[in-house]
Amino acid sequence: MKGLRAYWPVLACAPLLLAHIALFNFVTDDAYITFVYTRNLARHGQLVFNLGERVEGYTNFLWAVLLAGVMRLGVGPALASRVLGAGFALGTLVVTVRMARRISGESPWNLVAPLLLAGCGGFACWSSGGLETAMFTFLVTLGFALHLEDSPWAGLWFALGAMTRPEGNLLYALAALHRLIAMPERRIDWRALALYVGAYGPYFAWRYHYYGWLFPNTFYIKSSGGVGTWRRGLFYLGQFARDYGLWFVLPLLCPPLRRARRLWGLTLTTVLGFGGYVVVMGGDFMGLYRFLVPVLPLCALTAQEALRRLPGRAALAVTGLLLLAYAPWSARVSYRANTIVRDDPPGSGIDMPAYLRKFTDDRARIGRWFGQYVQPSDLMSVGGAGAQVYYADVRALDAFGLNDLYVAHKVPSHSSRPGHQKWAPDSYILSRNPTIMCHLYKITGTPYLPAPWEAQHWRSQGWRWVSVAIPGLDPPYYNFLLRRDRALGPIGVDLAP
């Protein structure tokens, strides 16, 4: 019981964190990509997007398997992902307090780090969203905690993290580098490495055998952006520094007391190494810093220890002022992210959660409409392979190349926007013989009337523009291309010459 009382900071911050998560309470469209894999695993025993096509268009193996298990119990992934995300976020607070106690013992100061995390919009937002971020953050934070304790079990938890997101491999490498350059041992922990290889090695061998490539399909899309992508990555880090740098970045310039130097060195190594990776990958097109969440617990704990080192009453005064400033500032950041219906800043291509929610809700409505009429033989081309495909329950080809080897490996990059660098040419999409083409969709207030040349262009290839009114969609008309010899619900075949 005494040990449980030591975790009172978690109990104190849990209501704030849960309320902050509930403020967002959404599932982003990209999460439904994993849900398609999850459903096929739960129903058919195949971890694939389209049955029979082994393409690794997801990057969260353990998360997908966990959701598939829950789905087999009758719980839908949209609900399960949000409940599990909140649970893993609370678990991260527990691990953070555990690290604080190991460093400085029992102290009211141990409230600061979990308070920073609970109040951070990025940490709360991506504990919702339906993605694996909270699970990954929990696993690698536990890995970091055991690394600081010099426990070989750190290797196992980093391996589990790497099986949840590939970046776990990098974070384990950075922890090992920290051990070599900053910890007294300055040698490789072979026990931790053995546990890491023992857990991750069989998984890697399985996925290479199953999919046939060293990296997930998405890697070959996202790593092709070049200098333009790097600029976006630097901008992404700059935006984080603007919103949260005072509390999560600036403390890195103030080495804490000696007992926390090991933590400070690990945080600095991780922030520099992982920050470089984020730059190379171009950051993220989703707002509120999803890619940076896994390093926030280390940053929050380092900030706590940096404040603790201030002399006497100055420590309390400065900490109080910073927390008083943090509350309204962070609330403002979260409010903006939850109300802006497009990108922020304008033209940045970084979509805010409010827009991601609307995008997903719209695609869910469209998918449900298609789900009433599609047939097992249909193939739908899409420019967003999430909620629309999940609710339509149809075979699909993603024009961005997510689930297609040809697009990922053969089509050159045309954009620097993360995850959107490639786009399948129409000639390739037509060669796949789809029956429904939605990658060129239009959402309009009235039925779309193509120009005569455009209508003739598609008719000559066997296609026609059709418009349907989708209940709840705003604007109401969804316009897409349908093969002329294909009927779809209320839309009959086109027999005109």
C-alpha positions as CSV (number, residue, x, y, z in Angstrom):
1,M,0.0,0.0,0.0
2,K,2.9,2.4,0.8
3,G,4.3,1.8,-2.7
4,L,0.9,2.7,-4.3
5,R,0.7,5.9,-2.2
6,A,4.0,7.0,-3.8
7,Y,2.2,7.2,-7.1
8,W,-0.2,9.9,-5.9
9,P,1.0,12.3,-8.7
10,V,-0.6,9.9,-11.2
11,L,-3.9,9.9,-9.4
12,A,-3.7,13.7,-9.1
13,C,-3.1,14.2,-12.9
14,A,-5.3,11.4,-14.2
15,P,-8.5,13.4,-14.2
16,L,-6.8,16.2,-16.1
17,L,-5.3,13.9,-18.7
18,L,-8.6,12.0,-19.2
19,A,-10.5,15.2,-19.6
20,H,-7.9,16.5,-22.1
21,I,-8.1,13.2,-24.1
22,A,-12.0,13.5,-24.1
23,L,-11.7,17.0,-25.5
24,F,-10.3,15.4,-28.7
25,N,-12.0,12.0,-28.6
26,F,-11.7,11.1,-32.3
27,V,-10.4,8.5,-34.6
28,T,-8.3,9.8,-37.5
29,D,-8.7,8.4,-41.1
30,D,-5.2,6.8,-41.0
31,A,-6.3,4.6,-38.0
32,Y,-8.9,3.0,-40.2
33,I,-6.1,1.8,-42.5
34,T,-4.9,-0.3,-39.6
35,F,-8.5,-1.3,-38.8
36,V,-8.8,-2.8,-42.3
37,Y,-5.7,-5.0,-41.6
38,T,-7.1,-5.8,-38.2
39,R,-10.5,-6.9,-39.6
40,N,-8.8,-9.2,-42.1
41,L,-6.7,-10.7,-39.4
42,A,-9.6,-11.2,-37.1
43,R,-11.9,-12.6,-39.8
44,H,-9.6,-14.4,-42.2
45,G,-6.2,-14.8,-40.4
46,Q,-4.5,-12.6,-43.0
47,L,-2.7,-9.4,-41.9
48,V,-3.3,-7.8,-45.3
49,F,-5.3,-4.8,-46.7
50,N,-6.8,-6.8,-49.6
51,L,-7.2,-10.5,-49.1
52,G,-4.4,-12.4,-50.9
53,E,-2.2,-9.3,-51.4
54,R,0.7,-9.3,-49.0
55,V,1.7,-5.6,-48.8
56,E,2.8,-4.1,-45.5
57,G,0.9,-0.8,-45.6
58,Y,0.8,-0.4,-41.8
59,T,3.6,0.3,-39.3
60,N,2.1,-0.9,-36.0
61,F,2.2,-4.7,-35.9
62,L,1.6,-5.2,-32.1
63,W,-1.2,-2.5,-32.1
64,A,-2.9,-4.2,-35.1
65,V,-2.6,-7.6,-33.4
66,L,-3.9,-6.3,-30.1
67,L,-6.9,-4.7,-31.9
68,A,-7.6,-7.9,-33.8
69,G,-7.7,-9.8,-30.5
70,V,-10.2,-7.3,-29.1
71,M,-12.2,-7.4,-32.3
72,R,-12.5,-11.2,-31.9
73,L,-14.1,-10.5,-28.5
74,G,-16.8,-8.4,-30.3
75,V,-15.5,-4.9,-29.5
76,G,-15.0,-2.6,-32.5
77,P,-11.6,-1.1,-33.1
78,A,-12.8,2.5,-33.1
79,L,-13.9,2.2,-29.5
80,A,-11.1,-0.2,-28.4
81,S,-8.4,2.0,-29.8
82,R,-9.5,5.0,-27.8
83,V,-10.0,3.1,-24.5
84,L,-6.6,1.4,-24.9
85,G,-4.9,4.7,-25.9
86,A,-6.1,6.3,-22.7
87,G,-5.0,3.3,-20.7
88,F,-1.5,3.4,-22.2
89,A,-1.3,7.2,-21.6
90,L,-2.0,6.7,-17.9
91,G,0.6,3.9,-17.9
92,T,3.1,6.3,-19.2
93,L,2.4,8.7,-16.3
94,V,3.1,5.8,-13.9
95,V,6.4,5.0,-15.6
96,T,7.4,8.7,-15.5
97,V,6.7,8.9,-11.8
98,R,8.7,5.7,-11.4
99,M,11.7,7.3,-13.1
100,A,11.3,10.4,-10.9
101,R,11.3,8.3,-7.7
102,R,14.4,6.4,-8.8
103,I,16.3,9.6,-9.5
104,S,15.3,11.8,-6.5
105,G,13.1,9.7,-4.2
106,E,9.7,10.7,-2.8
107,S,9.0,14.4,-3.3
108,P,6.1,16.8,-4.2
109,W,8.3,17.7,-7.2
110,N,7.3,14.4,-8.8
111,L,4.0,16.0,-9.7
112,V,5.6,18.4,-12.2
113,A,6.4,15.9,-15.0
114,P,3.0,14.2,-15.1
115,L,1.3,17.6,-14.9
116,L,3.3,18.7,-18.0
117,L,2.3,15.6,-19.9
118,A,-1.4,15.7,-18.9
119,G,-1.6,19.4,-19.9
120,C,0.2,18.8,-23.3
121,G,-2.2,18.9,-26.2
122,G,0.0,16.6,-28.3
123,F,0.2,14.0,-25.6
124,A,-3.6,14.1,-25.0
125,C,-4.6,14.3,-28.6
126,W,-2.6,11.2,-29.7
127,S,-3.7,9.2,-26.7
128,S,-6.9,9.4,-28.7
129,G,-6.9,9.3,-32.5
130,G,-7.1,5.6,-32.9
131,L,-3.4,5.2,-33.6
132,E,-0.6,3.3,-31.8
133,T,1.1,6.4,-30.4
134,A,0.2,6.0,-26.8
135,M,1.1,2.3,-26.8
136,F,4.4,3.0,-28.4
137,T,5.2,5.8,-26.0
138,F,4.4,3.6,-23.0
139,L,6.7,0.8,-24.2
140,V,9.7,3.0,-25.1
141,T,9.3,5.0,-21.9
142,L,9.4,1.8,-19.9
143,G,12.5,0.9,-22.0
144,F,14.1,4.2,-21.1
145,A,13.3,3.7,-17.4
146,L,14.9,0.3,-17.3
147,H,17.9,1.6,-19.3
148,L,18.4,4.2,-16.6
149,E,18.2,1.5,-13.9
150,D,20.8,-0.5,-15.9
151,S,18.4,-3.4,-16.2
152,P,18.8,-5.8,-19.2
153,W,15.0,-6.0,-19.5
154,A,15.2,-2.6,-21.3
155,G,16.1,-4.6,-24.4
156,L,12.8,-6.5,-24.3
157,W,10.7,-3.4,-23.9
158,F,12.5,-1.6,-26.7
159,A,11.9,-4.6,-28.9
160,L,8.2,-4.6,-28.2
161,G,8.3,-0.9,-29.0
162,A,10.0,-1.6,-32.3
163,M,7.3,-4.1,-33.1
164,T,4.7,-1.4,-32.4
165,R,6.5,1.3,-34.5
166,P,9.8,0.9,-36.5
167,E,11.2,4.0,-34.7
168,G,11.6,1.8,-31.7
169,N,14.7,0.5,-33.3
170,L,16.2,4.0,-33.5
171,L,15.3,4.8,-29.9
172,Y,17.0,1.6,-28.7
173,A,20.0,2.5,-30.7
174,L,20.1,6.0,-29.1
175,A,19.8,4.5,-25.6
176,A,22.7,2.1,-26.4
177,L,24.7,5.1,-27.8
178,H,24.0,7.0,-24.5
179,R,25.3,4.0,-22.6
180,L,28.6,4.0,-24.6
181,I,29.3,7.7,-24.3
182,A,27.7,8.9,-21.1
183,M,27.1,6.1,-18.6
184,P,29.9,4.9,-16.3
185,E,30.0,1.4,-17.8
186,R,30.7,2.7,-21.4
187,R,30.1,-0.7,-22.9
188,I,27.4,-2.6,-24.7
189,D,24.9,-4.3,-22.5
190,W,25.0,-7.7,-24.1
191,R,22.2,-9.0,-21.9
192,A,19.9,-6.3,-23.1
193,L,20.9,-6.8,-26.7
194,A,20.3,-10.6,-26.4
195,L,16.7,-9.9,-25.1
196,Y,16.2,-7.3,-27.9
197,V,17.3,-9.7,-30.6
198,G,15.6,-12.6,-29.1
199,A,12.2,-10.8,-29.2
200,Y,12.6,-8.7,-32.4
201,G,14.6,-11.2,-34.5
202,P,11.8,-13.8,-34.9
203,Y,9.3,-11.0,-35.6
204,F,11.6,-9.5,-38.3
205,A,12.2,-12.9,-39.9
206,W,8.4,-13.5,-40.0
207,R,7.5,-10.2,-41.6
208,Y,10.3,-10.4,-44.2
209,H,9.1,-13.9,-45.1
210,Y,5.5,-12.7,-45.1
211,Y,5.9,-9.4,-47.0
212,G,9.2,-9.9,-48.8
213,W,10.7,-6.5,-48.1
214,L,13.2,-5.2,-45.4
215,F,11.0,-2.2,-44.6
216,P,7.2,-1.5,-44.6
217,N,5.7,-0.3,-47.8
218,T,5.2,3.2,-46.3
219,F,8.9,3.6,-45.8
220,Y,9.6,3.6,-49.5
221,I,7.0,6.3,-49.9
222,K,8.0,8.6,-47.1
223,S,11.8,8.3,-47.6
224,S,11.6,9.7,-51.1
225,G,11.0,13.4,-50.5
226,G,14.5,14.9,-50.5
227,V,15.5,18.4,-49.5
228,G,11.9,19.7,-49.6
229,T,10.9,17.0,-47.1
230,W,13.7,18.0,-44.8
231,R,12.6,21.6,-44.8
232,R,9.1,20.5,-43.8
233,G,10.7,18.5,-41.0
234,L,12.6,21.6,-39.7
235,F,9.4,23.6,-39.9
236,Y,7.6,20.8,-37.9
237,L,10.2,21.0,-35.1
238,G,10.0,24.8,-35.2
239,Q,6.3,24.7,-34.7
240,F,6.7,22.4,-31.7
241,A,9.3,24.8,-30.2
242,R,6.8,27.7,-30.7
243,D,4.0,25.9,-28.9
244,Y,5.8,23.9,-26.2
245,G,9.5,24.7,-26.3
246,L,9.5,26.8,-23.1
247,W,8.5,23.8,-21.1
248,F,9.9,20.8,-23.0
249,V,13.0,22.0,-24.9
250,L,14.5,25.0,-23.0
251,P,15.2,22.9,-19.9
252,L,17.6,20.8,-21.9
253,L,20.0,23.8,-21.8
254,C,20.0,23.7,-18.0
255,P,21.8,20.5,-16.8
256,P,20.1,19.3,-13.6
257,L,21.6,18.2,-10.3
258,R,24.3,15.4,-10.4
259,R,21.8,12.7,-9.5
260,A,19.8,13.5,-12.7
261,R,22.8,13.9,-15.1
262,R,22.2,10.4,-16.5
263,L,18.6,11.3,-17.3
264,W,19.7,14.6,-18.9
265,G,22.3,12.9,-21.1
266,L,19.8,10.3,-22.2
267,T,17.2,13.0,-23.0
268,L,19.7,15.1,-24.9
269,T,20.9,12.2,-27.0
270,T,17.4,11.1,-27.7
271,V,16.1,14.5,-28.7
272,L,19.0,15.2,-31.0
273,G,19.0,11.8,-32.7
274,F,15.2,11.4,-32.9
275,G,14.8,15.0,-33.9
276,G,17.2,14.4,-36.9
277,Y,15.1,11.5,-37.9
278,V,11.9,13.5,-37.8
279,V,13.6,16.2,-40.0
280,V,14.6,13.5,-42.6
281,M,11.1,12.1,-42.7
282,G,9.5,15.6,-43.0
283,G,7.6,15.6,-39.8
284,D,4.0,14.7,-40.1
285,F,0.9,16.0,-42.0
286,M,-1.2,15.6,-38.8
287,G,-1.2,18.4,-36.3
288,L,-0.2,18.4,-32.6
289,Y,3.2,16.6,-33.0
290,R,2.3,12.9,-33.1
291,F,5.9,12.0,-34.0
292,L,7.3,13.8,-31.0
293,V,5.1,12.3,-28.4
294,P,7.4,9.3,-27.6
295,V,10.2,11.6,-26.3
296,L,7.9,13.9,-24.3
297,P,8.1,11.9,-21.0
298,L,11.9,12.2,-21.0
299,C,11.6,15.9,-21.8
300,A,9.0,16.5,-19.0
301,L,11.1,14.6,-16.5
302,T,14.2,16.5,-17.4
303,A,12.3,19.8,-17.1
304,Q,11.1,18.7,-13.6
305,E,14.7,18.0,-12.5
306,A,16.0,21.2,-14.0
307,L,13.5,23.2,-12.0
308,R,14.4,21.2,-8.9
309,R,18.0,22.3,-9.1
310,L,17.1,26.0,-8.6
311,P,18.1,27.3,-5.2
312,G,15.6,27.5,-2.3
313,R,12.4,29.4,-2.8
314,A,13.4,30.4,-6.3
315,A,12.7,26.9,-7.4
316,L,9.1,27.0,-6.1
317,A,8.5,30.6,-7.5
318,V,9.8,29.8,-11.0
319,T,8.0,26.5,-11.1
320,G,4.8,28.1,-10.0
321,L,5.0,30.9,-12.6
322,L,5.9,28.4,-15.4
323,L,3.0,26.2,-14.5
324,L,0.6,29.1,-14.3
325,A,1.7,30.2,-17.7
326,Y,1.5,26.7,-19.1
327,A,-2.1,26.1,-18.2
328,P,-3.7,28.9,-20.4
329,W,-1.1,28.6,-23.1
330,S,-1.6,24.8,-23.5
331,A,-5.4,25.2,-23.3
332,R,-5.2,27.8,-26.2
333,V,-3.1,25.4,-28.3
334,S,-5.5,22.5,-27.7
335,Y,-8.5,24.7,-28.4
336,R,-7.2,26.0,-31.7
337,A,-6.2,22.5,-32.8
338,N,-9.7,21.2,-31.9
339,T,-11.6,24.0,-33.7
340,I,-9.5,24.9,-36.8
341,V,-11.0,23.0,-39.8
342,R,-8.0,23.0,-42.0
343,D,-4.3,23.4,-41.8
344,D,-2.4,25.5,-39.3
345,P,-0.5,27.7,-40.1
346,P,-2.5,28.2,-43.4
347,G,-0.7,26.7,-46.3
348,S,1.5,24.5,-44.1
349,G,-0.2,21.3,-45.1
350,I,-0.4,20.3,-41.4
351,D,-4.0,19.2,-40.7
352,M,-5.4,20.0,-37.3
353,P,-7.4,17.4,-35.3
354,A,-10.7,19.2,-36.0
355,Y,-10.1,18.8,-39.8
356,L,-9.0,15.2,-39.3
357,R,-12.2,14.5,-37.4
358,K,-14.4,16.0,-40.2
359,F,-12.4,14.3,-42.9
360,T,-12.9,10.9,-41.2
361,D,-16.6,11.5,-40.5
362,D,-17.2,12.4,-44.1
363,R,-15.3,9.3,-45.4
364,A,-17.2,7.1,-43.0
365,R,-20.5,8.4,-44.4
366,I,-19.3,7.8,-48.0
367,G,-18.0,4.4,-47.1
368,R,-21.3,3.4,-45.5
369,W,-23.2,4.4,-48.7
370,F,-20.9,2.3,-50.8
371,G,-21.1,-0.6,-48.4
372,Q,-24.8,-1.0,-49.2
373,Y,-24.1,-1.7,-52.9
374,V,-20.5,-3.0,-53.6
375,Q,-19.8,-6.6,-54.6
376,P,-16.9,-8.9,-53.7
377,S,-15.6,-8.5,-57.3
378,D,-15.3,-4.7,-57.0
379,L,-12.0,-2.8,-56.8
380,M,-12.2,0.8,-55.7
381,S,-9.4,3.3,-56.3
382,V,-9.1,5.9,-53.5
383,G,-6.9,8.8,-52.4
384,G,-7.3,8.0,-48.8
385,A,-7.5,4.4,-47.8
386,G,-9.0,4.7,-44.3
387,A,-12.6,5.1,-43.2
388,Q,-14.2,5.0,-46.7
389,V,-12.6,1.6,-47.4
390,Y,-13.3,0.2,-43.9
391,Y,-17.0,1.0,-44.0
392,A,-17.4,0.1,-47.7
393,D,-15.7,-3.2,-46.9
394,V,-14.3,-3.4,-50.4
395,R,-11.0,-4.2,-52.1
396,A,-9.2,-1.0,-52.7
397,L,-6.1,0.5,-54.4
398,D,-4.6,3.6,-52.7
399,A,-3.3,6.1,-55.2
400,F,-0.7,7.3,-52.7
401,G,0.8,3.8,-52.8
402,L,0.1,2.8,-49.3
403,N,-1.0,-0.7,-50.2
404,D,0.6,-1.0,-53.6
405,L,4.2,-2.2,-54.4
406,Y,4.4,-0.6,-57.8
407,V,3.5,2.9,-56.7
408,A,5.8,2.6,-53.6
409,H,8.8,1.3,-55.5
410,K,8.4,2.5,-59.1
411,V,6.5,5.8,-59.2
412,P,8.8,8.9,-58.6
413,S,8.1,11.4,-55.9
414,H,6.2,14.5,-56.8
415,S,5.5,16.1,-53.4
416,S,7.3,16.8,-50.1
417,R,4.2,16.3,-47.9
418,P,4.8,13.3,-45.6
419,G,2.9,10.2,-46.7
420,H,1.7,12.0,-49.9
421,Q,5.0,12.1,-51.8
422,K,3.8,9.7,-54.6
423,W,0.6,9.4,-56.7
424,A,-0.3,6.6,-59.0
425,P,-0.7,7.6,-62.7
426,D,-4.1,7.0,-64.2
427,S,-2.7,4.6,-66.7
428,Y,-1.5,2.3,-63.9
429,I,-4.8,2.6,-62.0
430,L,-6.7,1.7,-65.2
431,S,-4.4,-1.3,-65.7
432,R,-5.6,-2.7,-62.4
433,N,-9.2,-2.8,-63.8
434,P,-11.1,-1.1,-61.0
435,T,-14.8,-0.8,-61.2
436,I,-15.1,2.3,-59.1
437,M,-12.6,5.2,-59.2
438,C,-12.7,7.6,-56.2
439,H,-9.2,8.9,-56.3
440,L,-10.4,11.8,-58.5
441,Y,-13.5,12.4,-56.4
442,K,-15.3,15.8,-56.0
443,I,-17.6,16.9,-53.2
444,T,-20.0,19.6,-54.4
445,G,-23.2,21.4,-53.5
446,T,-24.8,20.3,-56.8
447,P,-24.2,17.3,-59.1
448,Y,-20.9,17.6,-60.9
449,L,-21.2,18.3,-64.7
450,P,-17.9,17.6,-66.4
451,A,-16.8,19.7,-69.4
452,P,-17.6,18.0,-72.7
453,W,-14.0,17.1,-73.4
454,E,-13.6,15.5,-69.9
455,A,-16.8,13.5,-70.2
456,Q,-15.7,12.3,-73.6
457,H,-12.2,11.5,-72.4
458,W,-13.5,9.1,-69.7
459,R,-16.4,7.7,-71.9
460,S,-13.9,6.7,-74.5
461,Q,-12.1,4.6,-71.8
462,G,-15.4,3.1,-70.5
463,W,-16.1,5.4,-67.6
464,R,-18.7,8.1,-66.6
465,W,-19.0,10.6,-63.9
466,V,-21.9,9.9,-61.4
467,S,-23.2,11.9,-58.5
468,V,-24.9,10.7,-55.3
469,A,-26.4,12.6,-52.4
470,I,-24.8,11.2,-49.2
471,P,-26.9,11.7,-46.0
472,G,-25.0,14.0,-43.6
473,L,-22.3,15.0,-46.1
474,D,-21.7,18.7,-46.4
475,P,-21.7,19.7,-49.2
476,P,-24.1,16.8,-50.0
477,Y,-23.0,15.4,-53.4
478,Y,-20.2,12.9,-53.8
479,N,-19.0,12.6,-57.4
480,F,-16.9,9.8,-58.7
481,L,-16.1,7.7,-61.8
482,L,-18.1,4.5,-62.3
483,R,-17.4,2.0,-65.1
484,R,-20.2,2.3,-67.7
485,D,-21.1,-1.4,-67.7
486,R,-21.4,-1.4,-63.9
487,A,-24.7,-0.8,-61.9
488,L,-24.3,0.5,-58.4
489,G,-27.4,0.6,-56.2
490,P,-29.7,3.3,-57.7
491,I,-27.3,3.9,-60.5
492,G,-27.9,1.7,-63.5
493,V,-25.5,0.8,-66.4
494,D,-24.8,3.3,-69.1
495,L,-26.0,1.7,-72.4
496,A,-25.6,4.9,-74.5
497,P,-23.3,4.6,-77.5
